Amino acid sequence: MITVKELAVLAETSVATVSRVLNGNPHVSEATRKRVLEAISATGYVPPKPSQQAEDEILVVLHTLNNPCFQDVLRGIEQKASSCGFNTYFCVTHRNSKNETRYLQSVLKKRTRGVIIISSSLSEPELDAFSMQVPTVLCCSAFNVTNASFVCIDDRQAAYDAIAYLNRIGNSKIAMLSYNQTNTPFVANRHAGYLQALKEFSLPYIPDYDLSCDNSYDDGYECAKHLFALPDKPTAIFTFSEFTGIGVVDYLLEHGMTPGKDIDVLGFDGTSLSEHSNPKLSVMLQPAYNIGKISFEILLDQMTDPYNYVQRQIILSHKLICRATTKPLSNNLT
């Protein structure tokens, strides 16, 4: 089926201009309007009518339900969608790109109005191809695609700010636990922020401090075990999630060390999990609920007026939350 983007190529104009012609907008030159109409006639293009072709339901695709951050994103999506009269369905891919492709292909055969993908495992060309056919919003990762909007934080800057803070409270040997799914943009961006901060603050990069693991308590615990078996131990550990951060903290406690005094531990996400841990975990917070809420709002705009849709790249603010597992910044100011 021909798409608006393909019509624009045939008519040698922009997608926005084709949309204006389809909507009867008078602000198009006669020559351009003629080319667009000729392309429509030649291809037999028929504009879709979402209100007649689709139910008021959306699909959310995510790779796990075990991540508290994703749970908060999903809650933001569902509550906003429900308030607008939409049903929300979700499927879990278990970080398997074949599963994700299969679920997305099923959308093309059904009457789903739009899709929100939380941290996709597909390539950018694959996401671009799918989002040309169905209204799509990507959240929690900044993908470089043409047709889908995204909502996330600046993961590189957040990681950079985390290392800057750890350095400012007196740490020069900082380890990082990264997620082992390196093809995901937020993972690569956080790691890049870590490396950038080390370089700019003239801190040593020690390969043994640069670890990757799964998003689990056990992996955080085992990584801490590895780090403290080294002859030259880190003075601070930055983890990509709360699960891994809490695993690190428990290892330290079990081995007679006090987080926030003997070693600083800073996690990521900022859900209720870190707030209720003991001791409470310091985190770089991302506004997961708002990421989900705004993702649906953007999707709704696209589903309501697909011809005038303009891709949006929404970067929300992150925030440092200092708790018990890091030294207070004020004690280190001169």
Buried (B, 14 or more C-beta within 10 A) or exposed (E): EBBBBBBBEBBEBEBBBBBBBBEEBEEBEEEBBEBBEEBBEEBEBEEEEBEEEBEBBBBBBBBBEEBBBBBBBBBBBBBBBEEEEBBBEBBBBEBEBEBBBEBBEEBEEEEBBBBBBBBBBBEBEBBBBBBBBBBBBBBBBBBEBEBBBBBBBBBBBBBBBBBBBBBEBEBBBBBBBBBBBEEBBBBBBBBBBBBBBBEEBEBEEBEBBBBBBBBBBEBBBBBBBBBBEEEEEBBBBBBBBBBBBBBBBBBBEEEEBEBBEEBBBBBBBBBEBBEEBEBBBBBBBBBBBBBBBBBBBBBBBBBBEBBBBEBBEBEBEBBBBBBBBBBEEEEEEE
